[in-house]
Amino acid sequence: MGSKENAKKFLGKWVAKAFASKIPRLKKFANTLLAHRTGIFSWYDYPISTGPLEGLNNKIKVMKRQAYGFRDTEFFKLKIYSLHEKTYALVG
């Protein structure tokens, strides 16, 4: 992986090329990247991923779809806890 400074330089050059291209969608995307650059570059300070959390959320959504029509929310909570404990320990 490169450094934060290299990433900033790369983004600056890429955005300049995007604006020079005169392609409206590309310019809009470049503006979006500029608006979120603080968050994008913060990855270099805190290199964590939300992947595991998003995977867990997907498993919960699938379980919820499979349980359509059931009204026992307490049992559903227990199922979520058991799903969570298979991979991660609950915190707090």
PDB file of N, CA, C and O in Angstrom:
ATOM      1  N   MET A   1       0.841  -1.176   0.000  1.00  0.00           N
ATOM      2  CA  MET A   1       0.000   0.000   0.000  1.00  0.00           C
ATOM      3  C   MET A   1       0.890   1.245   0.000  1.00  0.00           C
ATOM      4  O   MET A   1       1.992   1.256   0.550  1.00  0.00           O
ATOM      5  N   GLY A   2       0.381   2.257  -0.620  1.00  0.00           N
ATOM      6  CA  GLY A   2       1.108   3.508  -0.661  1.00  0.00           C
ATOM      7  C   GLY A   2       0.889   4.320   0.599  1.00  0.00           C
ATOM      8  O   GLY A   2       0.200   3.901   1.529  1.00  0.00           O
ATOM      9  N   SER A   3       1.488   5.479   0.598  1.00  0.00           N
ATOM     10  CA  SER A   3       1.333   6.355   1.755  1.00  0.00           C
ATOM     11  C   SER A   3       0.135   7.279   1.556  1.00  0.00           C
ATOM     12  O   SER A   3      -0.426   7.383   0.465  1.00  0.00           O
ATOM     13  N   LYS A   4      -0.229   7.931   2.626  1.00  0.00           N
ATOM     14  CA  LYS A   4      -1.342   8.882   2.582  1.00  0.00           C
ATOM     15  C   LYS A   4      -1.009  10.029   1.626  1.00  0.00           C
ATOM     16  O   LYS A   4      -1.869  10.487   0.873  1.00  0.00           O
ATOM     17  N   GLU A   5       0.226  10.484   1.663  1.00  0.00           N
ATOM     18  CA  GLU A   5       0.634  11.592   0.783  1.00  0.00           C
ATOM     19  C   GLU A   5       0.568  11.183  -0.683  1.00  0.00           C
ATOM     20  O   GLU A   5       0.134  11.967  -1.527  1.00  0.00           O
ATOM     21  N   ASN A   6       0.997   9.955  -0.991  1.00  0.00           N
ATOM     22  CA  ASN A   6       0.906   9.472  -2.373  1.00  0.00           C
ATOM     23  C   ASN A   6      -0.545   9.385  -2.827  1.00  0.00           C
ATOM     24  O   ASN A   6      -0.865   9.705  -3.972  1.00  0.00           O
ATOM     25  N   ALA A   7      -1.416   8.952  -1.926  1.00  0.00           N
ATOM     26  CA  ALA A   7      -2.839   8.852  -2.262  1.00  0.00           C
ATOM     27  C   ALA A   7      -3.423  10.232  -2.537  1.00  0.00           C
ATOM     28  O   ALA A   7      -4.227  10.395  -3.455  1.00  0.00           O
ATOM     29  N   LYS A   8      -3.024  11.220  -1.748  1.00  0.00           N
ATOM     30  CA  LYS A   8      -3.510  12.588  -1.964  1.00  0.00           C
ATOM     31  C   LYS A   8      -3.050  13.118  -3.321  1.00  0.00           C
ATOM     32  O   LYS A   8      -3.823  13.741  -4.049  1.00  0.00           O
ATOM     33  N   LYS A   9      -1.789  12.866  -3.648  1.00  0.00           N
ATOM     34  CA  LYS A   9      -1.270  13.305  -4.951  1.00  0.00           C
ATOM     35  C   LYS A   9      -2.013  12.610  -6.085  1.00  0.00           C
ATOM     36  O   LYS A   9      -2.400  13.244  -7.067  1.00  0.00           O
ATOM     37  N   PHE A  10      -2.206  11.304  -5.943  1.00  0.00           N
ATOM     38  CA  PHE A  10      -2.899  10.546  -6.985  1.00  0.00           C
ATOM     39  C   PHE A  10      -4.314  11.068  -7.186  1.00  0.00           C
ATOM     40  O   PHE A  10      -4.749  11.271  -8.319  1.00  0.00           O
ATOM     41  N   LEU A  11      -5.035  11.285  -6.080  1.00  0.00           N
ATOM     42  CA  LEU A  11      -6.407  11.783  -6.192  1.00  0.00           C
ATOM     43  C   LEU A  11      -6.429  13.164  -6.844  1.00  0.00           C
ATOM     44  O   LEU A  11      -7.281  13.443  -7.687  1.00  0.00           O
ATOM     45  N   GLY A  12      -5.505  14.012  -6.458  1.00  0.00           N
ATOM     46  CA  GLY A  12      -5.443  15.347  -7.058  1.00  0.00           C
ATOM     47  C   GLY A  12      -5.255  15.291  -8.562  1.00  0.00           C
ATOM     48  O   GLY A  12      -5.930  16.002  -9.306  1.00  0.00           O
ATOM     49  N   LYS A  13      -4.333  14.440  -9.009  1.00  0.00           N
ATOM     50  CA  LYS A  13      -4.092  14.296 -10.452  1.00  0.00           C
ATOM     51  C   LYS A  13      -5.300  13.691 -11.153  1.00  0.00           C
ATOM     52  O   LYS A  13      -5.679  14.126 -12.240  1.00  0.00           O
ATOM     53  N   TRP A  14      -5.901  12.686 -10.525  1.00  0.00           N
ATOM     54  CA  TRP A  14      -7.058  12.022 -11.137  1.00  0.00           C
ATOM     55  C   TRP A  14      -8.227  12.987 -11.270  1.00  0.00           C
ATOM     56  O   TRP A  14      -8.891  13.022 -12.306  1.00  0.00           O
ATOM     57  N   VAL A  15      -8.480  13.769 -10.226  1.00  0.00           N
ATOM     58  CA  VAL A  15      -9.581  14.737 -10.251  1.00  0.00           C
ATOM     59  C   VAL A  15      -9.330  15.790 -11.331  1.00  0.00           C
ATOM     60  O   VAL A  15     -10.255  16.181 -12.043  1.00  0.00           O
ATOM     61  N   ALA A  16      -8.094  16.246 -11.454  1.00  0.00           N
ATOM     62  CA  ALA A  16      -7.767  17.232 -12.490  1.00  0.00           C
ATOM     63  C   ALA A  16      -8.048  16.667 -13.879  1.00  0.00           C
ATOM     64  O   ALA A  16      -8.595  17.362 -14.735  1.00  0.00           O
ATOM     65  N   LYS A  17      -7.675  15.411 -14.102  1.00  0.00           N
ATOM     66  CA  LYS A  17      -7.953  14.775 -15.399  1.00  0.00           C
ATOM     67  C   LYS A  17      -9.453  14.601 -15.618  1.00  0.00           C
ATOM     68  O   LYS A  17      -9.947  14.766 -16.734  1.00  0.00           O
ATOM     69  N   ALA A  18     -10.170  14.268 -14.551  1.00  0.00           N
ATOM     70  CA  ALA A  18     -11.622  14.082 -14.668  1.00  0.00           C
ATOM     71  C   ALA A  18     -12.295  15.391 -15.059  1.00  0.00           C
ATOM     72  O   ALA A  18     -13.178  15.402 -15.917  1.00  0.00           O
ATOM     73  N   PHE A  19     -11.886  16.495 -14.436  1.00  0.00           N
ATOM     74  CA  PHE A  19     -12.474  17.794 -14.780  1.00  0.00           C
ATOM     75  C   PHE A  19     -12.087  18.224 -16.195  1.00  0.00           C
ATOM     76  O   PHE A  19     -12.879  18.858 -16.892  1.00  0.00           O
ATOM     77  N   ALA A  20     -10.883  17.882 -16.614  1.00  0.00           N
ATOM     78  CA  ALA A  20     -10.437  18.237 -17.963  1.00  0.00           C
ATOM     79  C   ALA A  20     -11.140  17.411 -19.034  1.00  0.00           C
ATOM     80  O   ALA A  20     -11.179  17.813 -20.196  1.00  0.00           O
ATOM     81  N   SER A  21     -11.689  16.272 -18.659  1.00  0.00           N
ATOM     82  CA  SER A  21     -12.312  15.379 -19.648  1.00  0.00           C
ATOM     83  C   SER A  21     -13.618  15.924 -20.202  1.00  0.00           C
ATOM     84  O   SER A  21     -14.029  15.526 -21.292  1.00  0.00           O
ATOM     85  N   LYS A  22     -14.274  16.814 -19.492  1.00  0.00           N
ATOM     86  CA  LYS A  22     -15.555  17.396 -19.897  1.00  0.00           C
ATOM     87  C   LYS A  22     -16.689  16.374 -19.924  1.00  0.00           C
ATOM     88  O   LYS A  22     -17.731  16.623 -20.531  1.00  0.00           O
ATOM     89  N   ILE A  23     -16.498  15.233 -19.275  1.00  0.00           N
ATOM     90  CA  ILE A  23     -17.552  14.214 -19.171  1.00  0.00           C
ATOM     91  C   ILE A  23     -18.333  14.511 -17.896  1.00  0.00           C
ATOM     92  O   ILE A  23     -17.779  14.400 -16.802  1.00  0.00           O
ATOM     93  N   PRO A  24     -19.614  14.888 -18.012  1.00  0.00           N
ATOM     94  CA  PRO A  24     -20.379  15.320 -16.835  1.00  0.00           C
ATOM     95  C   PRO A  24     -20.419  14.296 -15.696  1.00  0.00           C
ATOM     96  O   PRO A  24     -20.259  14.667 -14.533  1.00  0.00           O
ATOM     97  N   ARG A  25     -20.625  13.037 -16.007  1.00  0.00           N
ATOM     98  CA  ARG A  25     -20.701  12.025 -14.942  1.00  0.00           C
ATOM     99  C   ARG A  25     -19.367  11.842 -14.239  1.00  0.00           C
ATOM    100  O   ARG A  25     -19.315  11.636 -13.027  1.00  0.00           O
ATOM    101  N   LEU A  26     -18.309  11.918 -14.995  1.00  0.00           N
ATOM    102  CA  LEU A  26     -16.976  11.782 -14.408  1.00  0.00           C
ATOM    103  C   LEU A  26     -16.667  12.978 -13.506  1.00  0.00           C
ATOM    104  O   LEU A  26     -16.065  12.824 -12.444  1.00  0.00           O
ATOM    105  N   LYS A  27     -17.084  14.167 -13.939  1.00  0.00           N
ATOM    106  CA  LYS A  27     -16.893  15.366 -13.119  1.00  0.00           C
ATOM    107  C   LYS A  27     -17.708  15.275 -11.828  1.00  0.00           C
ATOM    108  O   LYS A  27     -17.245  15.674 -10.759  1.00  0.00           O
ATOM    109  N   LYS A  28     -18.925  14.747 -11.944  1.00  0.00           N
ATOM    110  CA  LYS A  28     -19.771  14.591 -10.758  1.00  0.00           C
ATOM    111  C   LYS A  28     -19.134  13.604  -9.778  1.00  0.00           C
ATOM    112  O   LYS A  28     -19.126  13.842  -8.570  1.00  0.00           O
ATOM    113  N   PHE A  29     -18.598  12.492 -10.300  1.00  0.00           N
ATOM    114  CA  PHE A  29     -17.930  11.515  -9.445  1.00  0.00           C
ATOM    115  C   PHE A  29     -16.689  12.123  -8.789  1.00  0.00           C
ATOM    116  O   PHE A  29     -16.410  11.861  -7.619  1.00  0.00           O
ATOM    117  N   ALA A  30     -15.952  12.930  -9.539  1.00  0.00           N
ATOM    118  CA  ALA A  30     -14.771  13.596  -8.981  1.00  0.00           C
ATOM    119  C   ALA A  30     -15.175  14.520  -7.835  1.00  0.00           C
ATOM    120  O   ALA A  30     -14.490  14.582  -6.814  1.00  0.00           O
ATOM    121  N   ASN A  31     -16.287  15.237  -8.003  1.00  0.00           N
ATOM    122  CA  ASN A  31     -16.788  16.098  -6.921  1.00  0.00           C
ATOM    123  C   ASN A  31     -17.167  15.277  -5.693  1.00  0.00           C
ATOM    124  O   ASN A  31     -16.924  15.696  -4.561  1.00  0.00           O
ATOM    125  N   THR A  32     -17.766  14.104  -5.919  1.00  0.00           N
ATOM    126  CA  THR A  32     -18.133  13.223  -4.806  1.00  0.00           C
ATOM    127  C   THR A  32     -16.880  12.769  -4.056  1.00  0.00           C
ATOM    128  O   THR A  32     -16.850  12.773  -2.826  1.00  0.00           O
ATOM    129  N   LEU A  33     -15.857  12.381  -4.800  1.00  0.00           N
ATOM    130  CA  LEU A  33     -14.600  11.974  -4.161  1.00  0.00           C
ATOM    131  C   LEU A  33     -13.997  13.121  -3.353  1.00  0.00           C
ATOM    132  O   LEU A  33     -13.504  12.914  -2.244  1.00  0.00           O
ATOM    133  N   LEU A  34     -14.038  14.320  -3.909  1.00  0.00           N
ATOM    134  CA  LEU A  34     -13.496  15.474  -3.181  1.00  0.00           C
ATOM    135  C   LEU A  34     -14.293  15.753  -1.913  1.00  0.00           C
ATOM    136  O   LEU A  34     -13.724  16.112  -0.883  1.00  0.00           O
ATOM    137  N   ALA A  35     -15.606  15.590  -1.990  1.00  0.00           N
ATOM    138  CA  ALA A  35     -16.450  15.837  -0.818  1.00  0.00           C
ATOM    139  C   ALA A  35     -16.175  14.838   0.298  1.00  0.00           C
ATOM    140  O   ALA A  35     -16.347  15.154   1.476  1.00  0.00           O
ATOM    141  N   HIS A  36     -15.748  13.632  -0.071  1.00  0.00           N
ATOM    142  CA  HIS A  36     -15.525  12.572   0.923  1.00  0.00           C
ATOM    143  C   HIS A  36     -14.041  12.280   1.161  1.00  0.00           C
ATOM    144  O   HIS A  36     -13.694  11.265   1.765  1.00  0.00           O
ATOM    145  N   ARG A  37     -13.184  13.155   0.693  1.00  0.00           N
ATOM    146  CA  ARG A  37     -11.745  12.851   0.772  1.00  0.00           C
ATOM    147  C   ARG A  37     -11.237  12.708   2.199  1.00  0.00           C
ATOM    148  O   ARG A  37     -10.323  11.920   2.444  1.00  0.00           O
ATOM    149  N   THR A  38     -11.799  13.443   3.141  1.00  0.00           N
ATOM    150  CA  THR A  38     -11.349  13.314   4.535  1.00  0.00           C
ATOM    151  C   THR A  38     -11.568  11.891   5.032  1.00  0.00           C
ATOM    152  O   THR A  38     -10.680  11.296   5.643  1.00  0.00           O
ATOM    153  N   GLY A  39     -12.747  11.352   4.768  1.00  0.00           N
ATOM    154  CA  GLY A  39     -13.046   9.982   5.171  1.00  0.00           C
ATOM    155  C   GLY A  39     -12.215   8.961   4.416  1.00  0.00           C
ATOM    156  O   GLY A  39     -11.779   7.958   4.980  1.00  0.00           O
ATOM    157  N   ILE A  40     -12.000   9.225   3.138  1.00  0.00           N
ATOM    158  CA  ILE A  40     -11.200   8.307   2.319  1.00  0.00           C
ATOM    159  C   ILE A  40      -9.767   8.242   2.847  1.00  0.00           C
ATOM    160  O   ILE A  40      -9.200   7.160   3.003  1.00  0.00           O
ATOM    161  N   PHE A  41      -9.196   9.401   3.118  1.00  0.00           N
ATOM    162  CA  PHE A  41      -7.807   9.425   3.583  1.00  0.00           C
ATOM    163  C   PHE A  41      -7.655   8.995   5.032  1.00  0.00           C
ATOM    164  O   PHE A  41      -6.556   8.635   5.452  1.00  0.00           O
ATOM    165  N   SER A  42      -8.728   9.024   5.801  1.00  0.00           N
ATOM    166  CA  SER A  42      -8.626   8.580   7.197  1.00  0.00           C
ATOM    167  C   SER A  42      -8.336   7.086   7.280  1.00  0.00           C
ATOM    168  O   SER A  42      -7.889   6.598   8.318  1.00  0.00           O
ATOM    169  N   TRP A  43      -8.588   6.353   6.187  1.00  0.00           N
ATOM    170  CA  TRP A  43      -8.256   4.930   6.171  1.00  0.00           C
ATOM    171  C   TRP A  43      -6.765   4.727   6.440  1.00  0.00           C
ATOM    172  O   TRP A  43      -6.373   3.731   7.048  1.00  0.00           O
ATOM    173  N   TYR A  44      -5.944   5.658   5.992  1.00  0.00           N
ATOM    174  CA  TYR A  44      -4.501   5.526   6.213  1.00  0.00           C
ATOM    175  C   TYR A  44      -4.139   5.693   7.687  1.00  0.00           C
ATOM    176  O   TYR A  44      -3.115   5.179   8.135  1.00  0.00           O
ATOM    177  N   ASP A  45      -4.973   6.408   8.443  1.00  0.00           N
ATOM    178  CA  ASP A  45      -4.743   6.560   9.880  1.00  0.00           C
ATOM    179  C   ASP A  45      -5.329   5.393  10.669  1.00  0.00           C
ATOM    180  O   ASP A  45      -4.756   4.959  11.668  1.00  0.00           O
ATOM    181  N   TYR A  46      -6.476   4.887  10.211  1.00  0.00           N
ATOM    182  CA  TYR A  46      -7.194   3.802  10.896  1.00  0.00           C
ATOM    183  C   TYR A  46      -7.603   2.752   9.866  1.00  0.00           C
ATOM    184  O   TYR A  46      -8.749   2.756   9.417  1.00  0.00           O
ATOM    185  N   PRO A  47      -6.695   1.851   9.481  1.00  0.00           N
ATOM    186  CA  PRO A  47      -6.986   0.894   8.401  1.00  0.00           C
ATOM    187  C   PRO A  47      -7.900  -0.253   8.849  1.00  0.00           C
ATOM    188  O   PRO A  47      -7.454  -1.388   9.016  1.00  0.00           O
ATOM    189  N   ILE A  48      -9.167   0.061   9.037  1.00  0.00           N
ATOM    190  CA  ILE A  48     -10.138  -0.966   9.410  1.00  0.00           C
ATOM    191  C   ILE A  48     -11.177  -1.086   8.306  1.00  0.00           C
ATOM    192  O   ILE A  48     -11.367  -0.169   7.507  1.00  0.00           O
ATOM    193  N   SER A  49     -11.838  -2.220   8.275  1.00  0.00           N
ATOM    194  CA  SER A  49     -12.845  -2.484   7.256  1.00  0.00           C
ATOM    195  C   SER A  49     -14.190  -2.751   7.917  1.00  0.00           C
ATOM    196  O   SER A  49     -14.254  -3.303   9.015  1.00  0.00           O
ATOM    197  N   THR A  50     -15.253  -2.357   7.247  1.00  0.00           N
ATOM    198  CA  THR A  50     -16.597  -2.648   7.743  1.00  0.00           C
ATOM    199  C   THR A  50     -17.113  -3.960   7.163  1.00  0.00           C
ATOM    200  O   THR A  50     -18.268  -4.325   7.385  1.00  0.00           O
ATOM    201  N   GLY A  51     -16.273  -4.663   6.428  1.00  0.00           N
ATOM    202  CA  GLY A  51     -16.677  -5.912   5.787  1.00  0.00           C
ATOM    203  C   GLY A  51     -17.297  -6.931   6.727  1.00  0.00           C
ATOM    204  O   GLY A  51     -18.381  -7.433   6.433  1.00  0.00           O
ATOM    205  N   PRO A  52     -16.653  -7.262   7.856  1.00  0.00           N
ATOM    206  CA  PRO A  52     -17.256  -8.246   8.766  1.00  0.00           C
ATOM    207  C   PRO A  52     -18.623  -7.816   9.290  1.00  0.00           C
ATOM    208  O   PRO A  52     -19.528  -8.641   9.413  1.00  0.00           O
ATOM    209  N   LEU A  53     -18.776  -6.540   9.595  1.00  0.00           N
ATOM    210  CA  LEU A  53     -20.061  -6.047  10.087  1.00  0.00           C
ATOM    211  C   LEU A  53     -21.131  -6.123   9.002  1.00  0.00           C
ATOM    212  O   LEU A  53     -22.269  -6.503   9.276  1.00  0.00           O
ATOM    213  N   GLU A  54     -20.771  -5.763   7.774  1.00  0.00           N
ATOM    214  CA  GLU A  54     -21.734  -5.833   6.675  1.00  0.00           C
ATOM    215  C   GLU A  54     -22.119  -7.281   6.383  1.00  0.00           C
ATOM    216  O   GLU A  54     -23.268  -7.558   6.038  1.00  0.00           O
ATOM    217  N   GLY A  55     -21.173  -8.203   6.519  1.00  0.00           N
ATOM    218  CA  GLY A  55     -21.485  -9.619   6.342  1.00  0.00           C
ATOM    219  C   GLY A  55     -22.463 -10.117   7.391  1.00  0.00           C
ATOM    220  O   GLY A  55     -23.382 -10.875   7.084  1.00  0.00           O
ATOM    221  N   LEU A  56     -22.261  -9.686   8.639  1.00  0.00           N
ATOM    222  CA  LEU A  56     -23.178 -10.064   9.716  1.00  0.00           C
ATOM    223  C   LEU A  56     -24.568  -9.486   9.464  1.00  0.00           C
ATOM    224  O   LEU A  56     -25.568 -10.176   9.658  1.00  0.00           O
ATOM    225  N   ASN A  57     -24.640  -8.219   9.033  1.00  0.00           N
ATOM    226  CA  ASN A  57     -25.935  -7.613   8.713  1.00  0.00           C
ATOM    227  C   ASN A  57     -26.648  -8.382   7.611  1.00  0.00           C
ATOM    228  O   ASN A  57     -27.866  -8.550   7.663  1.00  0.00           O
ATOM    229  N   ASN A  58     -25.909  -8.846   6.623  1.00  0.00           N
ATOM    230  CA  ASN A  58     -26.512  -9.624   5.543  1.00  0.00           C
ATOM    231  C   ASN A  58     -27.081 -10.936   6.073  1.00  0.00           C
ATOM    232  O   ASN A  58     -28.175 -11.339   5.679  1.00  0.00           O
ATOM    233  N   LYS A  59     -26.348 -11.605   6.964  1.00  0.00           N
ATOM    234  CA  LYS A  59     -26.849 -12.855   7.548  1.00  0.00           C
ATOM    235  C   LYS A  59     -28.131 -12.614   8.333  1.00  0.00           C
ATOM    236  O   LYS A  59     -29.048 -13.434   8.294  1.00  0.00           O
ATOM    237  N   ILE A  60     -28.200 -11.485   9.049  1.00  0.00           N
ATOM    238  CA  ILE A  60     -29.410 -11.156   9.810  1.00  0.00           C
ATOM    239  C   ILE A  60     -30.575 -10.901   8.865  1.00  0.00           C
ATOM    240  O   ILE A  60     -31.695 -11.331   9.139  1.00  0.00           O
ATOM    241  N   LYS A  61     -30.329 -10.208   7.754  1.00  0.00           N
ATOM    242  CA  LYS A  61     -31.396  -9.949   6.778  1.00  0.00           C
ATOM    243  C   LYS A  61     -31.929 -11.248   6.190  1.00  0.00           C
ATOM    244  O   LYS A  61     -33.138 -11.404   6.019  1.00  0.00           O
ATOM    245  N   VAL A  62     -31.032 -12.183   5.879  1.00  0.00           N
ATOM    246  CA  VAL A  62     -31.455 -13.480   5.339  1.00  0.00           C
ATOM    247  C   VAL A  62     -32.295 -14.221   6.367  1.00  0.00           C
ATOM    248  O   VAL A  62     -33.339 -14.781   6.032  1.00  0.00           O
ATOM    249  N   MET A  63     -31.846 -14.227   7.620  1.00  0.00           N
ATOM    250  CA  MET A  63     -32.597 -14.897   8.678  1.00  0.00           C
ATOM    251  C   MET A  63     -33.975 -14.253   8.840  1.00  0.00           C
ATOM    252  O   MET A  63     -34.967 -14.949   9.055  1.00  0.00           O
ATOM    253  N   LYS A  64     -34.034 -12.939   8.739  1.00  0.00           N
ATOM    254  CA  LYS A  64     -35.301 -12.209   8.872  1.00  0.00           C
ATOM    255  C   LYS A  64     -36.261 -12.588   7.744  1.00  0.00           C
ATOM    256  O   LYS A  64     -37.456 -12.775   7.974  1.00  0.00           O
ATOM    257  N   ARG A  65     -35.730 -12.698   6.527  1.00  0.00           N
ATOM    258  CA  ARG A  65     -36.567 -13.115   5.387  1.00  0.00           C
ATOM    259  C   ARG A  65     -37.100 -14.522   5.582  1.00  0.00           C
ATOM    260  O   ARG A  65     -38.262 -14.796   5.283  1.00  0.00           O
ATOM    261  N   GLN A  66     -36.261 -15.410   6.081  1.00  0.00           N
ATOM    262  CA  GLN A  66     -36.673 -16.797   6.290  1.00  0.00           C
ATOM    263  C   GLN A  66     -37.712 -16.906   7.395  1.00  0.00           C
ATOM    264  O   GLN A  66     -38.508 -17.845   7.407  1.00  0.00           O
ATOM    265  N   ALA A  67     -37.711 -15.954   8.325  1.00  0.00           N
ATOM    266  CA  ALA A  67     -38.638 -16.003   9.460  1.00  0.00           C
ATOM    267  C   ALA A  67     -39.878 -15.148   9.222  1.00  0.00           C
ATOM    268  O   ALA A  67     -40.591 -14.824  10.171  1.00  0.00           O
ATOM    269  N   TYR A  68     -40.144 -14.779   7.976  1.00  0.00           N
ATOM    270  CA  TYR A  68     -41.289 -13.911   7.673  1.00  0.00           C
ATOM    271  C   TYR A  68     -42.574 -14.510   8.239  1.00  0.00           C
ATOM    272  O   TYR A  68     -42.876 -15.680   8.004  1.00  0.00           O
ATOM    273  N   GLY A  69     -43.318 -13.714   8.976  1.00  0.00           N
ATOM    274  CA  GLY A  69     -44.581 -14.167   9.544  1.00  0.00           C
ATOM    275  C   GLY A  69     -44.491 -14.570  10.999  1.00  0.00           C
ATOM    276  O   GLY A  69     -45.509 -14.604  11.691  1.00  0.00           O
ATOM    277  N   PHE A  70     -43.296 -14.877  11.482  1.00  0.00           N
ATOM    278  CA  PHE A  70     -43.149 -15.215  12.891  1.00  0.00           C
ATOM    279  C   PHE A  70     -43.249 -13.940  13.722  1.00  0.00           C
ATOM    280  O   PHE A  70     -42.771 -12.882  13.311  1.00  0.00           O
ATOM    281  N   ARG A  71     -43.872 -14.050  14.890  1.00  0.00           N
ATOM    282  CA  ARG A  71     -44.090 -12.856  15.704  1.00  0.00           C
ATOM    283  C   ARG A  71     -43.262 -12.840  16.974  1.00  0.00           C
ATOM    284  O   ARG A  71     -43.354 -11.889  17.751  1.00  0.00           O
ATOM    285  N   ASP A  72     -42.471 -13.847  17.204  1.00  0.00           N
ATOM    286  CA  ASP A  72     -41.710 -13.943  18.447  1.00  0.00           C
ATOM    287  C   ASP A  72     -40.383 -13.185  18.298  1.00  0.00           C
ATOM    288  O   ASP A  72     -39.392 -13.749  17.835  1.00  0.00           O
ATOM    289  N   THR A  73     -40.371 -11.922  18.687  1.00  0.00           N
ATOM    290  CA  THR A  73     -39.160 -11.114  18.533  1.00  0.00           C
ATOM    291  C   THR A  73     -38.049 -11.541  19.488  1.00  0.00           C
ATOM    292  O   THR A  73     -36.870 -11.398  19.167  1.00  0.00           O
ATOM    293  N   GLU A  74     -38.412 -12.060  20.645  1.00  0.00           N
ATOM    294  CA  GLU A  74     -37.390 -12.513  21.596  1.00  0.00           C
ATOM    295  C   GLU A  74     -36.601 -13.686  21.018  1.00  0.00           C
ATOM    296  O   GLU A  74     -35.381 -13.755  21.170  1.00  0.00           O
ATOM    297  N   PHE A  75     -37.301 -14.609  20.353  1.00  0.00           N
ATOM    298  CA  PHE A  75     -36.618 -15.739  19.725  1.00  0.00           C
ATOM    299  C   PHE A  75     -35.709 -15.241  18.601  1.00  0.00           C
ATOM    300  O   PHE A  75     -34.603 -15.747  18.415  1.00  0.00           O
ATOM    301  N   PHE A  76     -36.187 -14.249  17.858  1.00  0.00           N
ATOM    302  CA  PHE A  76     -35.379 -13.675  16.780  1.00  0.00           C
ATOM    303  C   PHE A  76     -34.096 -13.055  17.345  1.00  0.00           C
ATOM    304  O   PHE A  76     -33.022 -13.212  16.765  1.00  0.00           O
ATOM    305  N   LYS A  77     -34.210 -12.357  18.467  1.00  0.00           N
ATOM    306  CA  LYS A  77     -33.024 -11.788  19.115  1.00  0.00           C
ATOM    307  C   LYS A  77     -32.044 -12.886  19.521  1.00  0.00           C
ATOM    308  O   LYS A  77     -30.835 -12.745  19.338  1.00  0.00           O
ATOM    309  N   LEU A  78     -32.569 -13.974  20.071  1.00  0.00           N
ATOM    310  CA  LEU A  78     -31.702 -15.091  20.465  1.00  0.00           C
ATOM    311  C   LEU A  78     -30.992 -15.689  19.255  1.00  0.00           C
ATOM    312  O   LEU A  78     -29.821 -16.061  19.333  1.00  0.00           O
ATOM    313  N   LYS A  79     -31.711 -15.779  18.138  1.00  0.00           N
ATOM    314  CA  LYS A  79     -31.097 -16.303  16.910  1.00  0.00           C
ATOM    315  C   LYS A  79     -29.959 -15.383  16.449  1.00  0.00           C
ATOM    316  O   LYS A  79     -28.912 -15.859  16.008  1.00  0.00           O
ATOM    317  N   ILE A  80     -30.166 -14.080  16.552  1.00  0.00           N
ATOM    318  CA  ILE A  80     -29.113 -13.130  16.172  1.00  0.00           C
ATOM    319  C   ILE A  80     -27.903 -13.289  17.086  1.00  0.00           C
ATOM    320  O   ILE A  80     -26.765 -13.313  16.618  1.00  0.00           O
ATOM    321  N   TYR A  81     -28.151 -13.398  18.395  1.00  0.00           N
ATOM    322  CA  TYR A  81     -27.043 -13.585  19.332  1.00  0.00           C
ATOM    323  C   TYR A  81     -26.283 -14.875  19.037  1.00  0.00           C
ATOM    324  O   TYR A  81     -25.053 -14.895  19.085  1.00  0.00           O
ATOM    325  N   SER A  82     -27.001 -15.942  18.737  1.00  0.00           N
ATOM    326  CA  SER A  82     -26.315 -17.213  18.461  1.00  0.00           C
ATOM    327  C   SER A  82     -25.519 -17.123  17.166  1.00  0.00           C
ATOM    328  O   SER A  82     -24.438 -17.702  17.060  1.00  0.00           O
ATOM    329  N   LEU A  83     -26.041 -16.410  16.189  1.00  0.00           N
ATOM    330  CA  LEU A  83     -25.321 -16.211  14.936  1.00  0.00           C
ATOM    331  C   LEU A  83     -24.045 -15.426  15.191  1.00  0.00           C
ATOM    332  O   LEU A  83     -22.988 -15.731  14.637  1.00  0.00           O
ATOM    333  N   HIS A  84     -24.158 -14.428  16.023  1.00  0.00           N
ATOM    334  CA  HIS A  84     -23.023 -13.566  16.331  1.00  0.00           C
ATOM    335  C   HIS A  84     -21.954 -14.320  17.103  1.00  0.00           C
ATOM    336  O   HIS A  84     -20.765 -14.142  16.837  1.00  0.00           O
ATOM    337  N   GLU A  85     -22.349 -15.159  18.052  1.00  0.00           N
ATOM    338  CA  GLU A  85     -21.384 -15.867  18.891  1.00  0.00           C
ATOM    339  C   GLU A  85     -20.606 -16.925  18.121  1.00  0.00           C
ATOM    340  O   GLU A  85     -19.541 -17.351  18.567  1.00  0.00           O
ATOM    341  N   LYS A  86     -21.114 -17.351  16.982  1.00  0.00           N
ATOM    342  CA  LYS A  86     -20.387 -18.344  16.200  1.00  0.00           C
ATOM    343  C   LYS A  86     -19.084 -17.774  15.662  1.00  0.00           C
ATOM    344  O   LYS A  86     -18.108 -18.502  15.482  1.00  0.00           O
ATOM    345  N   THR A  87     -19.069 -16.469  15.406  1.00  0.00           N
ATOM    346  CA  THR A  87     -17.891 -15.857  14.817  1.00  0.00           C
ATOM    347  C   THR A  87     -17.193 -14.874  15.739  1.00  0.00           C
ATOM    348  O   THR A  87     -15.965 -14.848  15.814  1.00  0.00           O
ATOM    349  N   TYR A  88     -17.971 -14.070  16.437  1.00  0.00           N
ATOM    350  CA  TYR A  88     -17.410 -13.010  17.264  1.00  0.00           C
ATOM    351  C   TYR A  88     -18.016 -13.065  18.655  1.00  0.00           C
ATOM    352  O   TYR A  88     -19.128 -13.559  18.837  1.00  0.00           O
ATOM    353  N   ALA A  89     -17.295 -12.567  19.617  1.00  0.00           N
ATOM    354  CA  ALA A  89     -17.849 -12.436  20.964  1.00  0.00           C
ATOM    355  C   ALA A  89     -18.561 -11.094  21.052  1.00  0.00           C
ATOM    356  O   ALA A  89     -18.062 -10.083  20.558  1.00  0.00           O
ATOM    357  N   LEU A  90     -19.727 -11.091  21.684  1.00  0.00           N
ATOM    358  CA  LEU A  90     -20.457  -9.836  21.844  1.00  0.00           C
ATOM    359  C   LEU A  90     -19.708  -8.930  22.800  1.00  0.00           C
ATOM    360  O   LEU A  90     -19.138  -9.388  23.791  1.00  0.00           O
ATOM    361  N   VAL A  91     -19.712  -7.660  22.501  1.00  0.00           N
ATOM    362  CA  VAL A  91     -19.040  -6.674  23.334  1.00  0.00           C
ATOM    363  C   VAL A  91     -20.090  -5.761  23.933  1.00  0.00           C
ATOM    364  O   VAL A  91     -20.945  -5.235  23.220  1.00  0.00           O
ATOM    365  N   GLY A  92     -20.026  -5.569  25.261  1.00  0.00           N
ATOM    366  CA  GLY A  92     -20.927  -4.627  25.914  1.00  0.00           C
ATOM    367  C   GLY A  92     -22.277  -5.123  26.246  1.00  0.00           C
ATOM    368  O   GLY A  92     -23.089  -4.381  26.799  1.00  0.00           O
TER     369      GLY A  92
END
